[in-house]
Amino acid sequence: MKKILFTLLFLLHFTSVFSQDFISIDVEMPEEFQFGTYAPFAYYALALDDGDFIFTQSIYDFDKQKDCGVRFIKMSPQGNITKSIFYEFKIEGSYDYPHNCLIKNPYNENEFIYTYFSYGEAFYYNAVFFDKDLNIIEEINKPFPVDDFKLSHISCLNLDNNFIYIWNVESKYKIAEVDIYGNVIKSSVLMECHNSHYLYIYSFFVYDKEKKQYGFIDDSNGKEHIFNIFDKDLNFIKSYTLSGYDGYKLFGAAYGYGCVASLNDGTFAFTERFYNPNDYNDRFLQMCRLDKNFNIIDKNIIGYEDEDGLKYSNNKEWNDIVKCKDGSLYCIWYKNYNATATDLYVGYYDKDLNLLWERCCKKDMACAGNFLGIDVLEDGGLVLAGNNTGDWGAVGSCSSVIIFKNDGAVISENLNDIRPYSFYPNPASDAINISFSPDVNAEKVEIYGIDGKLYHEQNFNMESINVNGLSSGIYMMKLLMDNGETFTEKIVIK
């Protein structure tokens, strides 16, 4: 009877723990889009001075292959929606591209701007100006004099509070400086692309603040990332490739949006995947410090090894960096465990790039989550908003929001069961490797069968758990921390 009761409790606990893995603040689309072939798509997040934040939820119709519009949602740091509106894209006979900007108006601190492009017979710059209560103040739909504006482009504010747009046409980088009202100040051909294969442009950053020089990354040689620098007059200066990593190579076509951040001392933080050219399975995600020639001057800072997902190299690997006011950094990344499951991680680093804490905040997602809105809240916390409840290409009615305090704790009780560790592989046969966040201490691990019997127990004086003696089947792994917290994981032994 005792074993039966334990088994029932175990199954109830198991159901509770693992159903919570997929629970965050679920934000439904407007009612008229909850049925049919609609799905949330691209996201931006923007922190407000009062502690709240705004995020966008653009809506795509897979049947018509068309973006319908965008929902603006205002939310408190406790996860309560205070207001939302739906803005319909308005230019007839065109397609809309909602990968652009959500920013504070640099000329009016009480206004915000959302920009996007429409393209068809002509291109249009579109902007929506709205206040903190999501009241629309002004709308702009202005022809944008560019040729063949490709999907691969970046757009960011420069130090003069104008937008910089960079895109590629016929193996050339085009560049334009545009004010917030859509007036083109200047434009030019920035440089020739490195070759004509599909271009992936990302990570706009300030290269030299005093000289108003800027940079962005591309992977257009298909072998490695290239750091391109240009000046305030849109003149190309120089391209750099990463060096200084002791024989390891950088992936040429890895995904990453904001994986460069300008640090206060003039150096740069950079995070991406590296691999050993002599052993392709030896690869990992790494945070590095770079000098202005993009030489690595500090390395092995994250120490996050991408072990079990290696054989699924076709899955998207995504990472991002966002800097806080005090110079500290958040790093957000995804790790693929198999062909369909992906975990979302957040790490927090001080201004010297020392890892302070790390959390796995969403497990076994179906998507790689390339469309994630990120911003640092007024209190130093972090908001993540995106389509990480489903897969790109799949119809779904909601998206999710995750909110962190700046100490790594979760703000709302309705959010995920945040885990201060990662482990692999699962299923396992001989050993399970486990890595804990620097701010926690684990005491021991216990492994139970579904019959309630304790099959393995060990203290944590090493970074692996020996499961070689366990028979094939499903087990419950219980992790006990020195502060009294416990975490439970389902593991499968092959």
C-alpha positions as CSV (number, residue, x, y, z in Angstrom):
1,M,0.0,0.0,0.0
2,K,2.8,2.4,0.9
3,K,4.5,1.7,-2.5
4,I,1.1,2.3,-4.3
5,L,0.6,5.6,-2.4
6,F,4.2,6.7,-3.2
7,T,3.6,5.9,-6.9
8,L,0.4,7.9,-7.0
9,L,2.1,10.8,-5.3
10,F,5.0,10.5,-7.7
11,L,2.8,10.6,-10.7
12,L,0.8,13.5,-9.4
13,H,4.0,15.4,-8.6
14,F,5.5,14.4,-12.0
15,T,2.4,15.7,-13.8
16,S,2.5,18.9,-11.8
17,V,6.1,19.6,-12.3
18,F,6.2,18.8,-16.0
19,S,3.0,20.5,-16.9
20,Q,4.4,23.7,-15.3
21,D,7.4,23.5,-17.7
22,F,5.1,24.8,-20.4
23,I,3.3,27.4,-18.3
24,S,4.2,31.0,-18.5
25,I,1.9,34.1,-18.9
26,D,0.0,32.9,-21.9
27,V,-1.1,35.9,-24.0
28,E,-3.9,35.1,-26.4
29,M,-4.3,36.8,-29.8
30,P,-7.4,38.9,-30.4
31,E,-10.5,36.8,-30.5
32,E,-11.1,37.2,-34.2
33,F,-7.7,35.6,-34.9
34,Q,-8.0,32.6,-32.5
35,F,-9.5,30.4,-35.2
36,G,-8.3,29.7,-38.6
37,T,-4.8,29.8,-40.0
38,Y,-3.4,32.6,-37.8
39,A,-0.4,32.5,-35.5
40,P,1.7,35.0,-33.5
41,F,5.0,35.8,-35.3
42,A,7.4,38.6,-34.6
43,Y,8.0,40.3,-31.2
44,Y,9.6,43.4,-29.6
45,A,9.7,44.3,-26.0
46,L,10.3,47.8,-24.5
47,A,10.7,48.7,-20.8
48,L,9.0,51.8,-19.5
49,D,10.3,54.3,-16.9
50,D,7.4,53.4,-14.5
51,G,8.5,49.7,-14.4
52,D,5.9,48.4,-16.8
53,F,6.7,47.2,-20.3
54,I,5.2,47.1,-23.8
55,F,5.6,44.2,-26.1
56,T,4.2,43.5,-29.6
57,Q,2.5,40.4,-30.9
58,S,2.3,40.5,-34.7
59,I,-0.2,38.2,-36.3
60,Y,0.4,36.2,-39.5
61,D,-2.2,34.5,-41.8
62,F,-0.6,31.3,-43.1
63,D,-3.5,30.8,-45.5
64,K,-3.1,34.2,-47.2
65,Q,0.7,34.4,-46.5
66,K,0.2,37.9,-45.2
67,D,0.8,39.8,-42.0
68,C,-2.5,41.1,-40.6
69,G,-1.3,43.6,-38.0
70,V,0.3,43.9,-34.6
71,R,-1.1,43.9,-31.1
72,F,0.5,46.3,-28.6
73,I,0.3,44.9,-25.0
74,K,1.1,46.8,-21.9
75,M,2.0,44.6,-18.9
76,S,3.2,45.2,-15.3
77,P,6.3,43.5,-14.0
78,Q,4.0,41.2,-12.0
79,G,2.7,39.9,-15.3
80,N,-0.7,41.7,-15.4
81,I,-2.0,43.0,-18.7
82,T,-3.1,46.6,-18.1
83,K,-4.1,47.4,-21.7
84,S,-3.8,46.2,-25.3
85,I,-4.8,47.4,-28.7
86,F,-4.8,45.8,-32.2
87,Y,-3.3,47.8,-35.0
88,E,-4.2,46.6,-38.5
89,F,-1.7,47.0,-41.3
90,K,-3.4,49.4,-43.8
91,I,-1.7,49.6,-47.2
92,E,-3.8,47.7,-49.7
93,G,-2.1,45.3,-52.2
94,S,1.1,45.1,-50.3
95,Y,2.9,42.7,-47.9
96,D,4.0,43.9,-44.5
97,Y,7.3,43.1,-42.9
98,P,7.1,43.6,-39.1
99,H,10.8,42.9,-38.3
100,N,11.8,46.5,-37.5
101,C,11.8,48.6,-34.3
102,L,9.9,49.4,-31.2
103,I,11.6,52.3,-29.5
104,K,11.1,55.3,-27.3
105,N,10.7,58.5,-29.2
106,P,14.1,60.2,-28.8
107,Y,12.4,63.6,-29.0
108,N,9.5,63.0,-26.7
109,E,10.0,60.7,-23.6
110,N,6.2,60.1,-23.3
111,E,5.8,58.7,-26.8
112,F,6.9,55.4,-28.4
113,I,7.3,54.4,-32.0
114,Y,6.7,51.1,-33.8
115,T,8.0,50.9,-37.4
116,Y,7.6,48.4,-40.2
117,F,7.9,48.2,-44.0
118,S,5.2,47.4,-46.6
119,Y,6.3,46.2,-50.0
120,G,4.5,45.5,-53.3
121,E,4.6,47.8,-56.3
122,A,6.4,50.3,-54.0
123,F,8.1,50.2,-50.6
124,Y,6.6,52.1,-47.7
125,Y,8.1,53.2,-44.4
126,N,5.3,52.9,-41.8
127,A,5.4,54.2,-38.2
128,V,2.9,54.2,-35.4
129,F,3.4,56.8,-32.6
130,F,1.6,56.1,-29.4
131,D,1.7,57.1,-25.7
132,K,2.1,55.0,-22.5
133,D,-1.6,54.2,-22.5
134,L,-1.4,52.9,-26.0
135,N,-3.4,55.8,-27.5
136,I,-2.3,56.2,-31.1
137,I,-1.1,59.8,-31.7
138,E,0.2,59.7,-35.2
139,E,0.5,57.3,-38.2
140,I,3.0,57.6,-41.0
141,N,2.9,55.8,-44.4
142,K,5.6,57.2,-46.6
143,P,7.1,55.8,-49.8
144,F,10.6,54.6,-49.1
145,P,12.9,55.1,-52.1
146,V,14.9,51.9,-52.1
147,D,15.2,49.0,-54.6
148,D,14.4,45.4,-53.7
149,F,14.5,45.7,-49.9
150,K,15.4,42.2,-48.9
151,L,14.1,40.3,-45.8
152,S,17.6,40.1,-44.4
153,H,18.2,43.6,-43.0
154,I,18.8,45.4,-39.8
155,S,17.4,48.7,-38.4
156,C,18.6,50.5,-35.3
157,L,18.8,54.1,-34.0
158,N,22.2,55.7,-34.3
159,L,23.7,58.3,-31.9
160,D,22.0,61.1,-33.8
161,N,18.6,59.5,-33.1
162,N,18.0,58.5,-36.7
163,F,17.4,55.0,-38.0
164,I,20.1,53.2,-39.9
165,Y,18.9,50.6,-42.3
166,I,21.2,48.1,-44.0
167,W,20.1,45.5,-46.5
168,N,21.4,43.6,-49.5
169,V,20.6,43.9,-53.2
170,E,22.4,42.0,-56.0
171,S,25.5,41.2,-53.8
172,K,25.8,44.8,-52.5
173,Y,25.1,46.2,-49.1
174,K,22.8,49.2,-49.3
175,I,22.5,51.6,-46.4
176,A,20.2,54.5,-45.5
177,E,19.9,57.0,-42.7
178,V,16.2,57.9,-42.1
179,D,14.7,60.1,-39.5
180,I,11.8,58.8,-37.3
181,Y,9.3,60.3,-39.7
182,G,10.5,58.3,-42.7
183,N,12.5,61.1,-44.4
184,V,15.7,59.7,-46.0
185,I,18.6,61.9,-45.0
186,K,21.2,60.0,-47.0
187,S,21.7,56.6,-48.6
188,S,24.5,54.8,-50.5
189,V,26.0,51.5,-51.5
190,L,28.0,50.7,-48.4
191,M,30.1,47.9,-49.8
192,E,30.2,44.7,-52.0
193,C,28.9,41.6,-50.3
194,H,31.5,38.9,-49.7
195,N,29.7,36.6,-52.2
196,S,26.3,36.2,-53.5
197,H,24.9,33.4,-51.3
198,Y,22.0,34.2,-49.0
199,L,23.0,37.0,-46.6
200,Y,22.2,37.0,-42.9
201,I,22.8,40.4,-41.3
202,Y,22.5,41.1,-37.6
203,S,23.8,42.7,-34.4
204,F,24.1,46.5,-35.0
205,F,26.5,48.0,-32.4
206,V,28.4,51.2,-31.7
207,Y,32.0,50.7,-32.6
208,D,33.4,54.1,-31.6
209,K,31.1,56.5,-29.7
210,E,33.3,59.6,-30.1
211,K,33.8,59.2,-33.8
212,K,30.2,57.9,-34.3
213,Q,31.3,54.8,-36.0
214,Y,29.1,51.7,-36.1
215,G,29.3,48.0,-36.9
216,F,27.2,45.0,-37.8
217,I,27.8,41.3,-38.4
218,D,27.2,39.2,-41.5
219,D,27.9,35.6,-42.4
220,S,28.0,36.2,-46.2
221,N,31.2,34.3,-46.9
222,G,29.4,31.2,-45.6
223,K,32.4,30.2,-43.4
224,E,32.6,32.7,-40.5
225,H,31.1,35.9,-39.1
226,I,32.5,39.1,-40.4
227,F,32.4,42.4,-38.5
228,N,31.9,45.4,-40.8
229,I,32.6,48.9,-39.7
230,F,31.2,52.2,-41.2
231,D,31.2,55.9,-40.3
232,K,28.5,58.5,-39.6
233,D,28.5,59.5,-43.3
234,L,27.8,55.8,-44.3
235,N,31.3,55.2,-45.7
236,F,32.7,51.7,-45.3
237,I,35.8,51.6,-43.1
238,K,37.0,48.0,-42.7
239,S,35.9,44.4,-42.3
240,Y,37.3,42.1,-39.5
241,T,37.1,38.4,-38.9
242,L,37.4,36.9,-35.4
243,S,40.8,35.7,-34.3
244,G,42.5,34.4,-31.2
245,Y,40.6,31.2,-30.4
246,D,43.4,28.6,-30.3
247,G,42.4,26.7,-33.4
248,Y,38.6,26.6,-32.8
249,K,36.4,28.0,-35.5
250,L,33.3,30.1,-35.5
251,F,30.2,28.9,-37.2
252,G,29.6,30.7,-40.5
253,A,25.8,30.5,-40.6
254,A,24.7,30.4,-37.0
255,Y,21.7,32.3,-35.9
256,G,22.0,35.2,-33.6
257,Y,20.4,38.7,-33.4
258,G,22.2,40.9,-30.8
259,C,25.2,38.8,-30.1
260,V,27.6,41.8,-29.8
261,A,27.4,44.4,-27.0
262,S,29.7,47.5,-26.7
263,L,31.1,47.5,-23.2
264,N,32.0,50.6,-21.1
265,D,35.7,50.2,-21.5
266,G,35.7,50.2,-25.3
267,T,35.8,46.4,-25.7
268,F,33.0,44.2,-26.9
269,A,31.1,41.2,-25.5
270,F,30.4,38.5,-28.1
271,T,28.7,35.2,-27.8
272,E,28.4,32.5,-30.5
273,R,29.0,28.9,-31.2
274,F,32.5,27.5,-31.8
275,Y,33.7,24.2,-33.1
276,N,36.9,22.1,-33.2
277,P,37.8,21.7,-36.9
278,N,39.4,18.4,-36.1
279,D,36.3,17.1,-34.2
280,Y,33.0,18.6,-35.3
281,N,31.2,17.1,-32.3
282,D,33.4,19.3,-30.0
283,R,31.5,22.5,-30.1
284,F,30.0,24.9,-27.6
285,L,28.4,28.3,-27.0
286,Q,31.0,30.8,-25.7
287,M,31.0,34.4,-24.3
288,C,34.2,36.3,-25.2
289,R,35.6,39.7,-24.8
290,L,36.9,41.3,-28.0
291,D,39.2,44.2,-28.6
292,K,38.6,46.7,-31.5
293,N,40.4,44.5,-33.9
294,F,38.0,41.7,-32.9
295,N,40.7,39.6,-31.3
296,I,39.6,37.5,-28.4
297,I,41.2,38.8,-25.2
298,D,39.1,36.8,-22.7
299,K,37.5,33.5,-23.3
300,N,36.0,30.4,-21.8
301,I,33.7,32.7,-19.8
302,I,30.4,30.9,-20.3
303,G,31.8,27.4,-20.5
304,Y,28.4,26.2,-21.8
305,E,29.0,23.0,-23.8
306,D,26.5,22.2,-26.5
307,E,26.9,18.4,-26.1
308,D,23.8,16.4,-26.6
309,G,22.3,18.5,-29.4
310,L,25.3,18.2,-31.7
311,K,23.8,15.6,-34.0
312,Y,20.9,18.0,-34.7
313,S,23.0,20.6,-36.4
314,N,20.2,21.6,-38.8
315,N,18.1,23.0,-35.9
316,K,18.3,26.7,-35.2
317,E,20.7,27.8,-32.6
318,W,20.0,31.3,-31.4
319,N,21.6,33.7,-28.9
320,D,21.4,37.3,-27.8
321,I,23.0,39.8,-25.4
322,V,21.4,42.8,-23.8
323,K,23.3,45.3,-21.6
324,C,22.0,46.8,-18.3
325,K,22.5,50.4,-17.2
326,D,25.3,49.4,-14.8
327,G,27.2,47.5,-17.5
328,S,26.1,44.0,-16.5
329,L,24.8,41.7,-19.2
330,Y,22.1,39.2,-19.8
331,C,22.7,36.4,-22.3
332,I,19.8,34.5,-23.7
333,W,20.2,31.4,-25.7
334,Y,18.6,28.2,-26.9
335,K,19.9,24.6,-26.8
336,N,18.6,21.8,-29.0
337,Y,18.3,18.4,-27.2
338,N,16.9,16.6,-30.2
339,A,15.2,17.2,-33.5
340,T,12.1,18.8,-32.0
341,A,12.8,19.8,-28.4
342,T,14.6,23.0,-27.4
343,D,15.4,24.6,-24.0
344,L,15.6,28.3,-23.3
345,Y,18.4,29.6,-21.0
346,V,19.2,33.0,-19.4
347,G,22.5,33.9,-17.9
348,Y,23.4,37.1,-16.0
349,Y,27.0,38.5,-16.0
350,D,28.7,41.3,-14.2
351,K,30.5,44.1,-16.1
352,D,33.7,41.9,-16.1
353,L,31.7,39.1,-17.8
354,N,31.7,36.8,-14.7
355,L,28.7,34.5,-14.7
356,L,26.6,35.3,-11.6
357,W,23.6,33.0,-12.3
358,E,22.2,30.9,-15.0
359,R,18.6,29.5,-15.4
360,C,16.9,27.1,-17.7
361,C,13.5,28.9,-17.9
362,K,11.7,26.9,-20.5
363,K,12.1,23.2,-21.3
364,D,11.3,21.0,-24.3
365,M,9.9,23.7,-26.5
366,A,8.8,22.9,-30.0
367,C,10.4,25.9,-31.5
368,A,13.9,27.6,-31.7
369,G,12.3,30.9,-30.9
370,N,14.0,33.2,-33.3
371,F,11.3,35.8,-32.8
372,L,11.8,36.8,-29.2
373,G,11.4,40.3,-27.8
374,I,13.9,41.2,-25.1
375,D,14.5,44.2,-22.9
376,V,15.9,45.1,-19.5
377,L,13.3,46.4,-17.0
378,E,13.6,49.6,-15.0
379,D,14.6,47.7,-11.9
380,G,17.3,45.7,-13.8
381,G,15.1,42.7,-14.4
382,L,14.5,41.0,-17.7
383,V,11.4,40.4,-19.9
384,L,11.2,37.8,-22.6
385,A,8.2,37.8,-24.9
386,G,7.8,35.5,-27.9
387,N,6.3,32.6,-29.8
388,N,8.1,30.1,-27.6
389,T,4.9,28.1,-27.0
390,G,4.9,26.7,-30.5
391,D,6.8,26.3,-33.7
392,W,7.3,28.7,-36.5
393,G,5.1,27.4,-39.3
394,A,2.5,26.1,-36.9
395,V,-0.9,27.7,-36.2
396,G,-1.4,28.7,-32.6
397,S,-3.5,31.2,-30.6
398,C,-1.1,32.5,-27.9
399,S,2.4,33.5,-27.0
400,S,4.2,33.7,-23.7
401,V,6.0,36.1,-21.5
402,I,8.8,35.3,-18.9
403,I,9.9,37.9,-16.4
404,F,13.0,37.8,-14.2
405,K,14.0,39.9,-11.2
406,N,17.7,41.0,-11.4
407,D,18.6,38.3,-8.9
408,G,17.5,35.5,-11.1
409,A,14.2,34.9,-9.3
410,V,10.9,34.7,-11.1
411,I,8.5,37.6,-10.4
412,S,5.1,36.0,-11.0
413,E,3.9,32.8,-9.4
414,N,2.2,32.0,-12.7
415,L,5.5,31.7,-14.6
416,N,7.8,28.8,-15.3
417,D,9.5,26.5,-12.7
418,I,12.9,28.1,-13.2
419,R,15.7,25.6,-13.0
420,P,19.3,26.6,-11.9
421,Y,21.0,23.8,-13.7
422,S,21.2,22.0,-17.0
423,F,21.8,18.3,-17.7
424,Y,22.4,15.9,-20.5
425,P,21.9,13.4,-22.1
426,N,18.3,12.3,-21.6
427,P,17.8,9.4,-22.4
428,A,21.0,8.3,-20.9
429,S,22.8,4.9,-20.6
430,D,26.0,5.4,-18.5
431,A,26.2,8.8,-16.9
432,I,24.2,12.1,-16.8
433,N,26.3,15.2,-16.9
434,I,24.9,18.1,-14.8
435,S,26.0,21.8,-14.5
436,F,24.7,24.1,-11.8
437,S,24.4,27.9,-11.8
438,P,27.3,29.6,-9.7
439,D,24.8,31.0,-7.2
440,V,23.4,27.7,-6.0
441,N,24.8,24.7,-4.2
442,A,23.5,21.1,-4.7
443,E,23.7,18.6,-1.8
444,K,22.7,15.3,-3.4
445,V,20.7,13.5,-6.0
446,E,18.2,10.7,-5.5
447,I,16.8,8.6,-8.3
448,Y,13.5,6.7,-7.8
449,G,11.6,4.3,-9.9
450,I,7.9,4.6,-10.5
451,D,7.5,1.8,-7.9
452,G,8.7,4.3,-5.3
453,K,12.0,2.5,-4.7
454,L,15.2,4.5,-4.2
455,Y,17.6,3.1,-6.8
456,H,20.5,5.6,-6.7
457,E,21.8,8.2,-4.3
458,Q,25.0,10.3,-4.3
459,N,26.3,13.6,-2.9
460,F,27.4,16.2,-5.4
461,N,31.2,16.1,-5.4
462,M,31.4,15.7,-9.1
463,E,29.6,16.9,-12.3
464,S,28.2,13.5,-13.4
465,I,25.6,11.1,-12.1
466,N,26.4,7.4,-12.6
467,V,23.4,5.6,-13.9
468,N,25.2,2.6,-15.4
469,G,23.7,0.2,-12.9
470,L,20.1,1.2,-13.6
471,S,17.8,-1.0,-15.8
472,S,16.1,0.5,-18.8
473,G,13.0,2.5,-18.0
474,I,11.6,5.8,-16.6
475,Y,12.8,7.2,-13.3
476,M,12.4,10.3,-11.2
477,M,15.6,12.2,-10.5
478,K,15.3,14.4,-7.4
479,L,17.9,17.2,-6.9
480,L,18.3,18.6,-3.3
481,M,19.8,22.0,-2.7
482,D,21.5,23.2,0.4
483,N,18.8,25.9,0.9
484,G,16.1,23.3,1.1
485,E,14.8,23.6,-2.5
486,T,14.2,20.5,-4.5
487,F,13.7,19.9,-8.2
488,T,12.4,16.9,-9.9
489,E,13.2,15.7,-13.4
490,K,12.0,12.7,-15.5
491,I,14.9,10.7,-16.9
492,V,14.9,7.8,-19.2
493,I,17.5,5.1,-19.0
494,K,18.3,3.3,-22.2
